[in-house]
Amino acid sequence: MRPVLHGDLTMAGLALLAAPPEARPMLLARMLEEADRADSYRKTTGRAHPHLGCGSLMSVAMSRPRMAEPYLDDPDYAACLGLVLQALVARAR
């Protein structure tokens, strides 16, 4: 997966927000795996993956349904962003 920027976090959070709470952990795991696959494809071919994008978390998240961005103090959205951040910290360890 490409380095994660603010937009990656935001788009992933909005994709999670559009999913039922119980489905969010599995959806996030799938998005991270797809970003890894797309990045490998990009490194091998020099082109973006035809379905998964350029290897960024944002490109994978943008291929899914997303909610409009609420304010950061929305508890459900904050929980989604927290879920993404926790997964990124776990991957870094």
MOPAC internal coordinates of N, CA, C and O (Angstrom, degrees):
PM7 1SCF
backbone

  N    0.0000 0     0.00 0     0.00 0    0    0    0
  C    1.4501 1     0.00 0     0.00 0    1    0    0
  C    1.5219 1   107.70 1     0.00 0    2    1    0
  O    1.2310 1   121.41 1   -36.48 1    3    2    1
  N    1.3018 1   114.90 1   143.52 1    3    2    1
  C    1.4556 1   119.59 1   177.81 1    5    3    2
  C    1.5272 1   110.27 1   -69.74 1    6    5    3
  O    1.2310 1   120.17 1   -17.41 1    7    6    5
  N    1.3412 1   117.27 1   162.59 1    7    6    5
  C    1.4716 1   119.69 1   177.77 1    9    7    6
  C    1.5323 1   110.98 1   -55.17 1   10    9    7
  O    1.2310 1   120.90 1   -37.43 1   11   10    9
  N    1.3075 1   115.88 1   142.57 1   11   10    9
  C    1.4624 1   122.13 1  -174.70 1   13   11   10
  C    1.5209 1   110.49 1   -89.77 1   14   13   11
  O    1.2310 1   121.17 1   -50.77 1   15   14   13
  N    1.3139 1   115.37 1   129.23 1   15   14   13
  C    1.4600 1   123.06 1   177.54 1   17   15   14
  C    1.5292 1   108.98 1  -114.39 1   18   17   15
  O    1.2310 1   121.00 1    -6.21 1   19   18   17
  N    1.3190 1   115.70 1   173.79 1   19   18   17
  C    1.4648 1   121.57 1  -178.45 1   21   19   18
  C    1.5266 1   111.53 1   -54.25 1   22   21   19
  O    1.2310 1   119.91 1   136.81 1   23   22   21
  N    1.3109 1   117.78 1   -43.19 1   23   22   21
  C    1.4640 1   120.99 1  -179.34 1   25   23   22
  C    1.5193 1   112.89 1   -62.73 1   26   25   23
  O    1.2310 1   120.43 1   146.47 1   27   26   25
  N    1.3278 1   116.78 1   -33.53 1   27   26   25
  C    1.4638 1   120.40 1   177.15 1   29   27   26
  C    1.5283 1   109.84 1   -63.48 1   30   29   27
  O    1.2310 1   120.94 1   134.35 1   31   30   29
  N    1.3181 1   115.82 1   -45.65 1   31   30   29
  C    1.4657 1   121.74 1   178.95 1   33   31   30
  C    1.5262 1   110.32 1   -60.05 1   34   33   31
  O    1.2310 1   120.71 1   131.83 1   35   34   33
  N    1.3169 1   116.25 1   -48.17 1   35   34   33
  C    1.4607 1   121.41 1  -177.56 1   37   35   34
  C    1.5254 1   111.68 1   -62.12 1   38   37   35
  O    1.2310 1   120.29 1   130.61 1   39   38   37
  N    1.3340 1   117.06 1   -49.39 1   39   38   37
  C    1.4697 1   119.84 1  -178.20 1   41   39   38
  C    1.5217 1   111.68 1   -65.10 1   42   41   39
  O    1.2310 1   120.32 1   140.16 1   43   42   41
  N    1.3234 1   116.99 1   -39.84 1   43   42   41
  C    1.4643 1   119.32 1   177.78 1   45   43   42
  C    1.5301 1   109.80 1   -64.14 1   46   45   43
  O    1.2310 1   120.25 1   138.09 1   47   46   45
  N    1.3213 1   117.12 1   -41.91 1   47   46   45
  C    1.4615 1   120.59 1   177.89 1   49   47   46
  C    1.5139 1   112.28 1   -60.93 1   50   49   47
  O    1.2310 1   120.32 1   140.33 1   51   50   49
  N    1.3156 1   116.99 1   -39.67 1   51   50   49
  C    1.4698 1   120.50 1  -179.66 1   53   51   50
  C    1.5233 1   111.66 1   -71.17 1   54   53   51
  O    1.2310 1   120.37 1   146.31 1   55   54   53
  N    1.3378 1   116.89 1   -33.69 1   55   54   53
  C    1.4692 1   119.85 1   175.05 1   57   55   54
  C    1.5288 1   109.97 1   -67.02 1   58   57   55
  O    1.2310 1   120.41 1   139.12 1   59   58   57
  N    1.3223 1   116.81 1   -40.88 1   59   58   57
  C    1.4627 1   119.79 1   177.46 1   61   59   58
  C    1.5202 1   111.19 1   -65.64 1   62   61   59
  O    1.2310 1   120.54 1   141.31 1   63   62   61
  N    1.3152 1   116.58 1   -38.69 1   63   62   61
  C    1.4590 1   121.38 1  -179.69 1   65   63   62
  C    1.5310 1   111.58 1   -61.24 1   66   65   63
  O    1.2310 1   120.38 1   149.87 1   67   66   65
  N    1.3146 1   116.88 1   -30.13 1   67   66   65
  C    1.4721 1   121.06 1   179.79 1   69   67   66
  C    1.5276 1   112.38 1   -77.43 1   70   69   67
  O    1.2310 1   120.43 1   167.63 1   71   70   69
  N    1.3226 1   116.79 1   -12.37 1   71   70   69
  C    1.4674 1   121.18 1  -178.45 1   73   71   70
  C    1.5282 1   109.99 1   -98.16 1   74   73   71
  O    1.2310 1   120.15 1   -24.52 1   75   74   73
  N    1.3171 1   117.33 1   155.48 1   75   74   73
  C    1.4650 1   119.72 1   174.66 1   77   75   74
  C    1.5353 1   109.62 1   -61.49 1   78   77   75
  O    1.2310 1   119.82 1   -34.64 1   79   78   77
  N    1.3121 1   117.95 1   145.36 1   79   78   77
  C    1.4685 1   120.70 1  -176.62 1   81   79   78
  C    1.5299 1   114.57 1   -52.25 1   82   81   79
  O    1.2310 1   120.37 1   140.88 1   83   82   81
  N    1.3232 1   116.90 1   -39.12 1   83   82   81
  C    1.4633 1   119.34 1  -178.01 1   85   83   82
  C    1.5355 1   112.85 1   -70.38 1   86   85   83
  O    1.2310 1   119.90 1   160.76 1   87   86   85
  N    1.3364 1   117.79 1   -19.24 1   87   86   85
  C    1.4643 1   121.77 1  -179.23 1   89   87   86
  C    1.5292 1   112.79 1   -92.27 1   90   89   87
  O    1.2310 1   120.06 1   169.49 1   91   90   89
  N    1.3078 1   117.49 1   -10.51 1   91   90   89
  C    1.4648 1   121.07 1  -172.28 1   93   91   90
  C    1.5302 1   115.04 1   -63.62 1   94   93   91
  O    1.2310 1   119.00 1   134.83 1   95   94   93
  N    1.3344 1   119.52 1   -45.17 1   95   94   93
  C    1.4723 1   117.44 1   179.72 1   97   95   94
  C    1.5355 1   112.91 1   -59.50 1   98   97   95
  O    1.2310 1   120.21 1   137.33 1   99   98   97
  N    1.3240 1   117.21 1   -42.67 1   99   98   97
  C    1.4642 1   120.63 1  -179.92 1  101   99   98
  C    1.5286 1   110.78 1   -68.13 1  102  101   99
  O    1.2310 1   120.26 1   140.82 1  103  102  101
  N    1.3188 1   117.11 1   -39.18 1  103  102  101
  C    1.4615 1   120.61 1   177.50 1  105  103  102
  C    1.5235 1   110.43 1   -62.38 1  106  105  103
  O    1.2310 1   120.22 1   136.26 1  107  106  105
  N    1.3104 1   117.18 1   -43.74 1  107  106  105
  C    1.4611 1   120.44 1   179.45 1  109  107  106
  C    1.5274 1   110.69 1   -63.23 1  110  109  107
  O    1.2310 1   120.22 1   135.64 1  111  110  109
  N    1.3235 1   117.19 1   -44.36 1  111  110  109
  C    1.4693 1   120.08 1   178.20 1  113  111  110
  C    1.5222 1   110.55 1   -58.98 1  114  113  111
  O    1.2310 1   120.77 1   139.75 1  115  114  113
  N    1.3206 1   116.14 1   -40.25 1  115  114  113
  C    1.4725 1   120.01 1   179.58 1  117  115  114
  C    1.5300 1   110.69 1   -67.28 1  118  117  115
  O    1.2310 1   120.03 1   137.60 1  119  118  117
  N    1.3296 1   117.54 1   -42.40 1  119  118  117
  C    1.4662 1   119.89 1   179.55 1  121  119  118
  C    1.5366 1   110.80 1   -62.60 1  122  121  119
  O    1.2310 1   120.18 1   138.88 1  123  122  121
  N    1.3243 1   117.27 1   -41.12 1  123  122  121
  C    1.4640 1   120.13 1   179.45 1  125  123  122
  C    1.5336 1   110.78 1   -64.77 1  126  125  123
  O    1.2310 1   120.91 1   138.49 1  127  126  125
  N    1.3159 1   115.86 1   -41.51 1  127  126  125
  C    1.4698 1   120.32 1   178.74 1  129  127  126
  C    1.5297 1   110.51 1   -65.06 1  130  129  127
  O    1.2310 1   120.14 1   138.72 1  131  130  129
  N    1.3133 1   117.33 1   -41.28 1  131  130  129
  C    1.4651 1   120.78 1   179.30 1  133  131  130
  C    1.5272 1   111.22 1   -66.66 1  134  133  131
  O    1.2310 1   120.24 1   142.29 1  135  134  133
  N    1.3135 1   117.15 1   -37.71 1  135  134  133
  C    1.4644 1   120.01 1   176.74 1  137  135  134
  C    1.5303 1   110.36 1   -64.02 1  138  137  135
  O    1.2310 1   120.28 1   140.75 1  139  138  137
  N    1.3199 1   117.08 1   -39.25 1  139  138  137
  C    1.4662 1   120.65 1   176.09 1  141  139  138
  C    1.5268 1   110.76 1   -62.22 1  142  141  139
  O    1.2310 1   120.69 1   133.07 1  143  142  141
  N    1.3215 1   116.29 1   -46.93 1  143  142  141
  C    1.4768 1   120.07 1   179.55 1  145  143  142
  C    1.5152 1   111.62 1   -61.98 1  146  145  143
  O    1.2310 1   120.44 1   136.63 1  147  146  145
  N    1.3288 1   116.76 1   -43.37 1  147  146  145
  C    1.4674 1   120.38 1  -179.59 1  149  147  146
  C    1.5248 1   111.16 1   -64.72 1  150  149  147
  O    1.2310 1   120.30 1   141.28 1  151  150  149
  N    1.3205 1   117.03 1   -38.72 1  151  150  149
  C    1.4613 1   120.27 1   179.33 1  153  151  150
  C    1.5236 1   110.49 1   -67.05 1  154  153  151
  O    1.2310 1   119.89 1   140.34 1  155  154  153
  N    1.3138 1   117.81 1   -39.66 1  155  154  153
  C    1.4695 1   120.85 1   176.10 1  157  155  154
  C    1.5259 1   110.25 1   -62.05 1  158  157  155
  O    1.2310 1   120.57 1   137.08 1  159  158  157
  N    1.3191 1   116.52 1   -42.92 1  159  158  157
  C    1.4632 1   121.39 1   178.00 1  161  159  158
  C    1.5242 1   110.10 1   -60.72 1  162  161  159
  O    1.2310 1   120.59 1   134.99 1  163  162  161
  N    1.3338 1   116.49 1   -45.01 1  163  162  161
  C    1.4634 1   121.22 1  -179.72 1  165  163  162
  C    1.5273 1   111.16 1   -61.89 1  166  165  163
  O    1.2310 1   120.60 1   137.31 1  167  166  165
  N    1.3226 1   116.46 1   -42.69 1  167  166  165
  C    1.4684 1   120.23 1  -179.74 1  169  167  166
  C    1.5217 1   111.62 1   -66.67 1  170  169  167
  O    1.2310 1   120.36 1   145.78 1  171  170  169
  N    1.3221 1   116.93 1   -34.22 1  171  170  169
  C    1.4672 1   121.59 1  -178.62 1  173  171  170
  C    1.5231 1   112.27 1   -77.45 1  174  173  171
  O    1.2310 1   120.44 1   137.25 1  175  174  173
  N    1.3263 1   116.77 1   -42.75 1  175  174  173
  C    1.4661 1   120.49 1  -172.65 1  177  175  174
  C    1.5219 1   114.33 1  -101.75 1  178  177  175
  O    1.2310 1   120.78 1   160.19 1  179  178  177
  N    1.3344 1   116.10 1   -19.81 1  179  178  177
  C    1.4569 1   119.34 1  -174.61 1  181  179  178
  C    1.5170 1   113.28 1    80.19 1  182  181  179
  O    1.2310 1   120.58 1  -171.89 1  183  182  181
  N    1.3216 1   116.49 1     8.11 1  183  182  181
  C    1.4707 1   121.47 1  -179.18 1  185  183  182
  C    1.5199 1   109.76 1  -130.06 1  186  185  183
  O    1.2310 1   120.86 1   -22.24 1  187  186  185
  N    1.3088 1   115.96 1   157.76 1  187  186  185
  C    1.4671 1   120.77 1   175.19 1  189  187  186
  C    1.5182 1   109.37 1   -68.08 1  190  189  187
  O    1.2310 1   121.03 1   -31.71 1  191  190  189
  N    1.3037 1   115.63 1   148.29 1  191  190  189
  C    1.4642 1   121.15 1   175.56 1  193  191  190
  C    1.5240 1   107.79 1   -64.60 1  194  193  191
  O    1.2310 1   119.66 1   -42.17 1  195  194  193
  N    1.3336 1   118.26 1   137.83 1  195  194  193
  C    1.4771 1   119.76 1  -175.49 1  197  195  194
  C    1.5238 1   114.77 1   -63.05 1  198  197  195
  O    1.2310 1   119.40 1   155.25 1  199  198  197
  N    1.3210 1   118.76 1   -24.75 1  199  198  197
  C    1.4701 1   120.33 1  -178.49 1  201  199  198
  C    1.5281 1   113.02 1  -116.25 1  202  201  199
  O    1.2310 1   120.20 1   154.23 1  203  202  201
  N    1.3211 1   117.22 1   -25.77 1  203  202  201
  C    1.4662 1   120.67 1  -172.56 1  205  203  202
  C    1.5186 1   113.69 1  -105.82 1  206  205  203
  O    1.2310 1   120.04 1   171.96 1  207  206  205
  N    1.3174 1   117.53 1    -8.04 1  207  206  205
  C    1.4579 1   119.92 1   175.44 1  209  207  206
  C    1.5123 1   114.28 1    90.67 1  210  209  207
  O    1.2310 1   121.44 1    26.28 1  211  210  209
  N    1.3251 1   114.84 1  -153.72 1  211  210  209
  C    1.4666 1   122.55 1  -168.37 1  213  211  210
  C    1.5152 1   114.49 1   -90.10 1  214  213  211
  O    1.2310 1   119.74 1  -179.53 1  215  214  213
  N    1.3106 1   118.10 1     0.47 1  215  214  213
  C    1.4551 1   120.66 1  -178.71 1  217  215  214
  C    1.5109 1   113.92 1   101.14 1  218  217  215
  O    1.2310 1   120.44 1  -177.56 1  219  218  217
  N    1.3106 1   116.76 1     2.44 1  219  218  217
  C    1.4691 1   119.77 1   176.95 1  221  219  218
  C    1.5216 1   109.16 1   -91.48 1  222  221  219
  O    1.2310 1   121.28 1   -27.86 1  223  222  221
  N    1.3100 1   115.15 1   152.14 1  223  222  221
  C    1.4611 1   120.32 1   175.12 1  225  223  222
  C    1.5228 1   109.87 1   -62.37 1  226  225  223
  O    1.2310 1   120.36 1   145.82 1  227  226  225
  N    1.3247 1   116.92 1   -34.18 1  227  226  225
  C    1.4611 1   120.69 1   179.05 1  229  227  226
  C    1.5275 1   111.24 1   -61.78 1  230  229  227
  O    1.2310 1   120.03 1   134.36 1  231  230  229
  N    1.3223 1   117.55 1   -45.64 1  231  230  229
  C    1.4668 1   119.18 1  -176.79 1  233  231  230
  C    1.5256 1   111.01 1   -64.05 1  234  233  231
  O    1.2310 1   120.23 1   142.50 1  235  234  233
  N    1.3208 1   117.17 1   -37.50 1  235  234  233
  C    1.4659 1   120.32 1   177.36 1  237  235  234
  C    1.5318 1   110.02 1   -68.10 1  238  237  235
  O    1.2310 1   120.29 1   135.12 1  239  238  237
  N    1.3238 1   117.04 1   -44.88 1  239  238  237
  C    1.4669 1   120.86 1  -178.55 1  241  239  238
  C    1.5261 1   111.40 1   -64.65 1  242  241  239
  O    1.2310 1   120.28 1   144.30 1  243  242  241
  N    1.3237 1   117.07 1   -35.70 1  243  242  241
  C    1.4654 1   120.10 1  -178.09 1  245  243  242
  C    1.5261 1   112.60 1   -71.67 1  246  245  243
  O    1.2310 1   120.25 1   166.20 1  247  246  245
  N    1.3260 1   117.13 1   -13.80 1  247  246  245
  C    1.4627 1   119.90 1   177.27 1  249  247  246
  C    1.5325 1   111.51 1   -83.45 1  250  249  247
  O    1.2310 1   120.65 1   178.72 1  251  250  249
  N    1.3179 1   116.36 1    -1.28 1  251  250  249
  C    1.4615 1   122.00 1  -178.12 1  253  251  250
  C    1.5276 1   110.98 1  -113.62 1  254  253  251
  O    1.2310 1   120.68 1   -17.13 1  255  254  253
  N    1.3270 1   116.30 1   162.87 1  255  254  253
  C    1.4697 1   118.19 1   173.51 1  257  255  254
  C    1.5270 1   109.72 1   -60.75 1  258  257  255
  O    1.2310 1   120.63 1   -38.25 1  259  258  257
  N    1.3241 1   116.40 1   141.75 1  259  258  257
  C    1.4681 1   122.06 1   179.90 1  261  259  258
  C    1.5183 1   109.15 1  -137.05 1  262  261  259
  O    1.2310 1   121.47 1   -27.83 1  263  262  261
  N    1.3056 1   114.79 1   152.17 1  263  262  261
  C    1.4589 1   120.98 1   174.30 1  265  263  262
  C    1.5245 1   108.36 1   -85.71 1  266  265  263
  O    1.2310 1   120.72 1   -18.93 1  267  266  265
  N    1.3237 1   116.24 1   161.07 1  267  266  265
  C    1.4619 1   120.47 1   169.65 1  269  267  266
  C    1.5207 1   107.11 1   -67.57 1  270  269  267
  O    1.2310 1   120.35 1   -32.58 1  271  270  269
  N    1.3143 1   116.94 1   147.42 1  271  270  269
  C    1.4584 1   119.53 1  -175.14 1  273  271  270
  C    1.5240 1   111.48 1   -72.87 1  274  273  271
  O    1.2310 1   120.54 1   -60.26 1  275  274  273
  N    1.3366 1   116.57 1   119.74 1  275  274  273
  C    1.4652 1   120.08 1   174.94 1  277  275  274
  C    1.5277 1   109.55 1   -84.58 1  278  277  275
  O    1.2310 1   120.70 1    -0.05 1  279  278  277
  N    1.3050 1   116.27 1   179.95 1  279  278  277
  C    1.4643 1   120.25 1   174.40 1  281  279  278
  C    1.5259 1   109.31 1   -68.30 1  282  281  279
  O    1.2310 1   121.00 1   -23.80 1  283  282  281
  N    1.3111 1   115.70 1   156.20 1  283  282  281
  C    1.4622 1   120.51 1  -177.76 1  285  283  282
  C    1.5256 1   113.17 1   -66.30 1  286  285  283
  O    1.2310 1   119.86 1   160.04 1  287  286  285
  N    1.3302 1   117.87 1   -19.96 1  287  286  285
  C    1.4564 1   119.16 1   178.80 1  289  287  286
  C    1.5271 1   113.08 1   -85.73 1  290  289  287
  O    1.2310 1   120.06 1  -175.07 1  291  290  289
  N    1.3224 1   117.49 1     4.93 1  291  290  289
  C    1.4573 1   121.00 1   172.58 1  293  291  290
  C    1.5295 1   107.21 1   -69.59 1  294  293  291
  O    1.2310 1   119.79 1   -61.22 1  295  294  293
  N    1.3342 1   118.00 1   118.78 1  295  294  293
  C    1.4665 1   119.56 1  -172.55 1  297  295  294
  C    1.5332 1   114.55 1   -61.86 1  298  297  295
  O    1.2310 1   120.01 1   144.66 1  299  298  297
  N    1.3167 1   117.58 1   -35.34 1  299  298  297
  C    1.4580 1   120.41 1  -179.82 1  301  299  298
  C    1.5354 1   110.39 1   -69.34 1  302  301  299
  O    1.2310 1   120.53 1   137.38 1  303  302  301
  N    1.3226 1   116.59 1   -42.62 1  303  302  301
  C    1.4612 1   120.93 1   178.33 1  305  303  302
  C    1.5255 1   110.24 1   -66.23 1  306  305  303
  O    1.2310 1   120.29 1   136.91 1  307  306  305
  N    1.3243 1   117.05 1   -43.09 1  307  306  305
  C    1.4697 1   120.49 1   178.46 1  309  307  306
  C    1.5273 1   110.04 1   -60.28 1  310  309  307
  O    1.2310 1   120.09 1   141.09 1  311  310  309
  N    1.3168 1   117.44 1   -38.91 1  311  310  309
  C    1.4637 1   120.59 1   178.17 1  313  311  310
  C    1.5275 1   110.88 1   -64.81 1  314  313  311
  O    1.2310 1   120.41 1   141.40 1  315  314  313
  N    1.3385 1   116.82 1   -38.60 1  315  314  313
  C    1.4652 1   120.45 1   177.98 1  317  315  314
  C    1.5273 1   110.79 1   -65.44 1  318  317  315
  O    1.2310 1   120.45 1   135.49 1  319  318  317
  N    1.3193 1   116.75 1   -44.51 1  319  318  317
  C    1.4641 1   120.04 1   177.73 1  321  319  318
  C    1.5245 1   110.29 1   -62.57 1  322  321  319
  O    1.2310 1   120.44 1   139.68 1  323  322  321
  N    1.3283 1   116.76 1   -40.32 1  323  322  321
  C    1.4550 1   120.81 1   177.72 1  325  323  322
  C    1.5180 1   112.14 1   -62.13 1  326  325  323
  O    1.2310 1   120.67 1   140.38 1  327  326  325
  N    1.3143 1   116.33 1   -39.62 1  327  326  325
  C    1.4599 1   121.07 1   177.92 1  329  327  326
  C    1.5292 1   110.77 1   -60.85 1  330  329  327
  O    1.2310 1   120.92 1   135.87 1  331  330  329
  N    1.3370 1   115.85 1   -44.13 1  331  330  329
  C    1.4678 1   119.91 1   178.69 1  333  331  330
  C    1.5261 1   109.76 1   -63.64 1  334  333  331
  O    1.2310 1   120.17 1   133.11 1  335  334  333
  N    1.3070 1   117.28 1   -46.89 1  335  334  333
  C    1.4670 1   120.68 1  -178.89 1  337  335  334
  C    1.5237 1   111.40 1   -61.85 1  338  337  335
  O    1.2310 1   120.15 1   138.32 1  339  338  337
  N    1.3208 1   117.32 1   -41.68 1  339  338  337
  C    1.4704 1   120.16 1   178.12 1  341  339  338
  C    1.5288 1   110.76 1   -61.40 1  342  341  339
  O    1.2310 1   120.21 1   137.85 1  343  342  341
  N    1.3143 1   117.20 1   -42.15 1  343  342  341
  C    1.4671 1   120.58 1   179.51 1  345  343  342
  C    1.5286 1   111.03 1   -65.10 1  346  345  343
  O    1.2310 1   120.40 1   141.43 1  347  346  345
  N    1.3186 1   116.85 1   -38.57 1  347  346  345
  C    1.4650 1   119.99 1  -179.94 1  349  347  346
  C    1.5283 1   110.66 1   -68.19 1  350  349  347
  O    1.2310 1   120.22 1   140.62 1  351  350  349
  N    1.3286 1   117.19 1   -39.38 1  351  350  349
  C    1.4677 1   120.48 1   177.04 1  353  351  350
  C    1.5231 1   109.75 1   -64.26 1  354  353  351
  O    1.2310 1   120.33 1   136.29 1  355  354  353
  N    1.3288 1   116.97 1   -43.71 1  355  354  353
  C    1.4692 1   120.91 1   179.82 1  357  355  354
  C    1.5318 1   110.87 1   -61.70 1  358  357  355
  O    1.2310 1   120.24 1   140.42 1  359  358  357
  N    1.3229 1   117.14 1   -39.58 1  359  358  357
  C    1.4762 1   120.70 1   178.69 1  361  359  358
  C    1.5196 1   111.35 1   -66.37 1  362  361  359
  O    1.2310 1   120.20 1   147.30 1  363  362  361
  N    1.3117 1   117.22 1   -32.70 1  363  362  361
  C    1.4704 1   121.26 1  -177.15 1  365  363  362
  C    1.5246 1   111.53 1   -74.37 1  366  365  363
  O    1.2310 1   120.12 1   160.64 1  367  366  365
  N    1.3228 1   117.37 1   -19.36 1  367  366  365
  C    1.4794 1   120.49 1  -177.82 1  369  367  366
  C    1.4994 1   111.91 1   -87.31 1  370  369  367
  O    1.2310 1   120.10 1   180.00 1  371  370  369

